[in-house]
Amino acid sequence: MLFAIHYLEKNTSVLSQCLQRIPQVNEDLKIKGRKGKVVDVIQIEDNKYHVHVVLEKINKKQPLLVDDKKKKR
């Protein structure tokens, strides 16, 4: 039997999948290349589940300093 699993982070839909297994609370997972952890699993209907996750923060890299020697004249 397949279950419709909707992954949510702060009430924002991150991913929807059809799976044969329902994720468990405190289970580690990876969504779109980001590590996360299942916080809560709520059954909406017979085969629909909302899974609340906490994903790690995205670190935006700072741009490298521009070399001033190559300025236009």
VODOVEX-634424 format. One record per residue (C-alpha): residue in three letters; x, y, z. Coordinates in steps of 0.02 Angstrom, whole numbers, padded with zeros to 5 digits, always signed. Each point is the difference from the previous one (the first is absolute). Example, Ala and Ser with C-alpha at 12.3 -4.5 7.8 and 13.67 -1.06 7.14 Angstrom:
// residues 2
Ala+00615-00225+00390Ser+00069+00172-00033
This chain:
// residues 73
Met+00000+00000+00000Leu+00064+00174-00044Phe-00013+00151+00114Ala-00001+00183-00054Ile+00133+00084+00107His+00009+00190+00004Tyr+00158+00070+00081Leu-00026+00170+00082Glu+00123+00124+00076Lys-00083+00141+00096Asn-00166-00031-00092Thr+00090+00013-00168Ser-00009-00151-00114Val+00175-00064-00036Leu-00035-00165-00088Ser-00144-00119-00039Gln+00031-00184-00031Cys-00091-00165-00015Leu+00087-00124+00115Gln-00031-00175+00064Arg+00068+00044+00173Ile-00049+00144+00114Pro+00149+00095+00077Gln+00021-00014+00188Val+00026+00143+00125Asn+00185+00043+00029Glu+00049-00086-00163Asp+00141+00081-00098Leu-00034+00036-00183Lys+00066+00098-00148Ile-00114+00111-00105Lys+00066+00095-00151Gly+00179-00022+00061Arg-00037+00068+00174Lys+00011-00105+00157Gly-00151+00002+00112Lys-00091-00085+00142Val-00183-00051+00017Val-00085+00095+00141Asp-00182-00055-00017Val-00109-00115-00106Ile-00186+00038-00018Gln-00126-00113-00089Ile-00120+00107-00103Glu-00102-00135-00087Asp+00009-00187-00023Asn+00160+00007-00104Lys+00053+00185+00012Tyr+00131+00058+00126His+00079+00167+00043Val+00180-00018+00059His+00072+00152+00088Val+00189+00012-00021Val+00140+00115+00057Leu+00132+00025-00135Glu+00176+00067+00027Lys+00033+00181-00046Ile+00071+00045-00170Asn+00166+00091+00020Lys+00019+00132-00135Lys+00182+00023-00045Gln+00071+00175+00003Pro+00069+00060-00167Leu+00188+00008-00012Leu+00080+00171+00011Val+00022+00080-00171Asp+00179+00041-00048Asp+00012+00190-00017Lys+00155-00009-00112Lys-00107-00041-00152Lys-00109+00155+00002Lys-00056+00080-00162Arg+00085+00163-00043
